[in-house]
Amino acid sequence: MSDEIIQQLEHEWRTIDELCASLTEPEWDTPTDLPGWTVRDNLAHMIGTERVLAGDPAPELSTPGGDHVRNPIGEINEAWVSHYRDRPGTEVLDEFRRVTAERLAALRAMSPDDWAKEGFTPEGPGPYAKFMAIRVFDCWEHEQDIRRAVGRPGHLDGPIAETAIDKVAASAGYVVGKKAAAPDGATVVFDVRGPVARIVPVVVEGRARVLDEAPADPTVRLVLDTEAYNALGCGRWTGQHALDSDRATIEGDTELGRRILDSMAFTL
């Protein structure tokens, strides 16, 4: 498992490197879907996380981080972003290359016991391998943030993209039943089309659960492309944005469909 995670991280970091190497200096300052963060800030965040994992102390946050900073982890993230904010994009990219090369070397030197060691992960306690798998997902998400900002779509297929979409799909019951409060007896189908296609049917029977097969006539069918499904699930877009840009359509109960689209974020 560790070899697969290392290979995915190497592939993801190389993809980000190639994407960012194509940017002009003005593009580094392009705002992204993440409040307060530019393209440069997304890369700086990834650098900061890997430096923390390497044991480097976070710099002090000299100025307030804004309304998007909501907890101590957010303060650490913002401190790293601020640390790199005034540097040229090419310099930040060079730092990304240096840090990720060092991290890959460190990961390859780890023993099986190191990978199995229990500790902190963003999703609760778990083995270090779980944390590194989450790093693959997180870096892919920030790659997509950068791509949307500068109009360079890509890398929406393949194993990393499929894993990311499956993480969004895993939240379907929670989104429909808990967050959107769909009524008992309601059936909802997420019909995801594009490079990574998924049919995710949910029924509410006391609690919401994912079905093995989609009902022929659900209460709501939400048709979305791969990118929209991911952007909604990861809190990058509002439901209204997806609808206005024709990246999502609602069939059936429109009111419930809108509520579900607005409730899809399970992470940010």
C-alpha positions in Angstrom: 0.0 0.0 0.0 2.8 2.4 0.9 4.4 2.0 -2.6 1.1 2.8 -4.3 0.6 6.0 -2.1 4.2 7.1 -2.9 3.6 6.6 -6.6 0.4 8.6 -6.5 2.0 11.4 -4.5 4.9 11.5 -7.0 2.5 11.6 -9.9 0.3 14.2 -8.3 3.2 16.5 -7.4 4.7 16.1 -10.8 1.3 17.1 -12.4 1.1 20.2 -10.2 4.7 21.1 -11.1 3.9 20.8 -14.8 0.7 22.9 -14.5 2.3 25.6 -12.4 5.4 25.8 -14.7 3.0 26.9 -17.5 1.7 29.9 -15.5 2.5 33.5 -16.3 3.4 35.7 -13.4 0.0 37.5 -13.4 -1.8 34.1 -13.2 -0.1 33.4 -9.9 -2.3 36.1 -8.4 -5.6 34.8 -9.8 -8.2 34.3 -7.1 -9.4 30.7 -6.7 -12.7 29.2 -5.4 -11.1 29.1 -1.9 -11.9 32.4 -0.1 -8.9 34.7 0.2 -6.5 32.4 -1.6 -4.9 32.9 -5.0 -3.2 30.3 -7.2 0.1 31.1 -5.4 -1.6 30.6 -2.0 -2.8 27.1 -3.0 0.7 26.0 -3.8 2.0 27.7 -0.6 -0.5 25.7 1.4 0.7 22.4 0.0 4.3 23.4 0.7 3.4 24.3 4.3 1.6 21.1 5.0 4.5 19.0 3.7 7.0 21.1 5.7 4.9 20.6 8.9 5.0 16.8 8.2 8.8 17.1 7.8 9.0 18.6 11.2 9.4 22.3 10.4 7.7 24.7 12.7 5.0 26.9 11.2 5.8 30.6 10.9 3.9 33.1 13.0 0.8 34.6 11.5 1.6 38.3 11.6 -1.8 39.6 10.4 -5.4 38.3 10.9 -6.3 35.6 8.3 -9.8 36.7 7.5 -13.2 35.1 8.0 -12.1 31.9 6.2 -9.7 31.1 9.1 -11.9 29.3 11.6 -9.7 27.1 13.8 -6.1 26.5 14.8 -5.4 24.3 11.8 -6.7 27.1 9.6 -4.4 29.5 11.4 -1.4 27.3 10.7 -2.4 27.0 7.0 -2.8 30.8 6.8 0.6 31.3 8.4 2.3 29.3 5.7 0.3 31.0 2.9 1.3 34.4 4.3 4.9 33.3 4.5 5.1 32.8 0.7 2.6 35.4 -0.4 5.1 38.1 -1.4 7.4 35.8 -3.3 7.4 35.4 -7.1 5.4 32.4 -8.3 8.5 30.8 -9.9 10.3 31.0 -6.5 7.3 29.4 -4.8 7.3 26.6 -7.4 11.0 26.0 -6.9 10.3 25.6 -3.1 7.5 23.2 -3.9 9.9 21.1 -6.0 12.5 21.1 -3.2 10.1 20.2 -0.4 8.2 17.5 -2.3 11.5 15.9 -3.4 12.6 15.7 0.2 9.3 14.4 1.3 9.3 11.6 -1.3 12.8 10.6 -0.2 11.6 10.5 3.5 8.6 8.5 2.6 10.6 5.9 0.7 12.9 5.5 3.7 10.1 4.7 6.1 9.6 1.2 7.4 6.3 -0.8 7.3 5.9 -0.1 11.0 6.3 3.6 10.3 3.4 3.5 7.8 1.2 1.5 10.2 1.8 3.8 13.2 -1.4 5.3 14.6 -1.6 9.0 14.9 -3.4 12.2 13.8 -5.1 12.4 10.4 -7.6 15.0 9.2 -10.3 12.4 9.4 -9.6 11.3 12.9 -7.0 8.9 14.4 -5.5 6.4 12.0 -2.3 4.9 10.5 0.2 7.2 8.8 -0.7 5.5 5.5 -4.2 6.9 5.8 -2.9 10.4 6.3 -0.7 10.1 3.2 -3.7 8.8 1.2 -5.6 11.9 2.3 -2.6 14.0 1.1 -3.1 12.7 -2.4 -6.7 13.7 -2.3 -6.0 17.1 -0.8 -3.3 17.9 -3.4 -5.5 16.9 -6.3 -8.2 19.1 -4.9 -5.8 22.1 -4.9 -4.6 21.2 -8.4 -8.2 21.5 -9.5 -8.6 24.8 -7.7 -5.7 26.1 -9.7 -6.9 24.7 -12.9 -10.4 26.3 -12.6 -8.9 29.6 -11.7 -6.6 29.8 -14.7 -8.8 28.0 -17.2 -6.7 24.9 -17.7 -9.0 22.0 -17.1 -7.4 18.5 -16.8 -6.6 15.5 -14.7 -10.3 14.7 -14.2 -9.8 11.0 -14.9 -7.5 8.3 -13.7 -7.1 6.6 -10.3 -6.6 9.8 -8.2 -9.7 11.5 -9.7 -11.7 8.3 -9.2 -10.7 8.1 -5.5 -11.6 11.7 -5.0 -15.0 11.3 -6.6 -15.6 8.2 -4.5 -14.9 10.2 -1.3 -17.6 12.7 -2.4 -20.0 9.8 -3.1 -19.3 8.3 0.3 -20.9 11.3 1.9 -24.2 11.0 0.0 -26.3 9.5 2.8 -25.1 12.1 5.3 -25.8 14.9 2.8 -29.2 13.8 1.9 -30.5 12.6 5.2 -28.7 14.9 7.8 -27.7 18.1 6.0 -30.5 18.4 3.5 -33.1 16.8 5.8 -34.8 14.9 3.0 -38.2 13.5 4.1 -38.8 9.9 5.0 -39.5 7.9 1.8 -37.6 10.2 -0.5 -35.2 8.8 -3.1 -32.3 10.7 -4.6 -30.0 9.8 -7.4 -26.7 11.6 -8.1 -26.1 11.0 -11.8 -22.5 12.0 -12.3 -21.4 12.1 -16.0 -18.0 12.8 -17.5 -14.5 11.4 -17.2 -15.4 9.8 -13.8 -19.1 8.7 -14.0 -21.0 7.5 -11.0 -24.6 6.6 -10.2 -25.2 7.2 -6.4 -28.8 6.4 -5.3 -30.0 7.2 -1.8 -33.2 6.4 0.1 -34.4 7.9 3.3 -35.9 5.2 5.6 -35.6 6.7 9.0 -32.0 7.1 8.1 -30.6 7.8 4.7 -28.6 5.0 3.0 -27.0 4.3 -0.3 -28.9 1.8 -2.5 -27.4 -1.0 -4.6 -29.6 0.0 -7.6 -31.1 3.3 -8.6 -34.9 3.6 -8.6 -36.6 4.2 -12.0 -38.5 7.2 -10.8 -36.6 8.9 -7.9 -38.0 11.9 -5.9 -35.0 13.9 -7.2 -32.4 13.1 -9.9 -29.3 15.4 -9.9 -27.4 15.4 -13.1 -23.8 16.8 -12.8 -20.5 16.5 -14.5 -17.5 15.1 -12.7 -16.0 18.5 -12.0 -19.2 20.0 -10.7 -19.8 17.0 -8.4 -16.4 17.4 -6.9 -16.5 21.2 -6.6 -19.9 21.0 -4.8 -18.8 18.1 -2.5 -15.6 19.9 -1.5 -17.3 23.2 -0.8 -15.8 25.1 -3.7 -19.2 25.9 -5.4 -22.7 26.8 -4.3 -25.6 24.9 -5.7 -26.7 28.1 -7.4 -23.4 28.5 -9.2 -23.6 24.9 -10.5 -27.1 25.5 -11.8 -26.4 29.0 -13.3 -23.4 27.6 -15.2 -25.4 24.7 -16.5 -23.1 22.2 -14.7 -26.0 20.7 -12.8 -29.7 20.1 -13.5 -32.5 19.0 -11.2 -35.2 16.5 -12.3 -38.1 16.0 -10.0 -38.6 17.9 -6.7 -36.8 21.2 -7.4 -37.0 22.5 -3.9 -35.4 19.4 -2.4 -32.9 19.2 -5.2 -31.7 22.8 -4.5 -31.4 22.0 -0.8 -29.3 18.9 -1.6 -27.0 20.8 -3.9 -26.5 23.5 -1.3 -25.7 20.8 1.3 -23.2 18.7 -0.6 -20.0 20.2 1.0 -18.5 17.6 3.3 -15.0 19.2 3.4 -13.3 22.5 2.5 
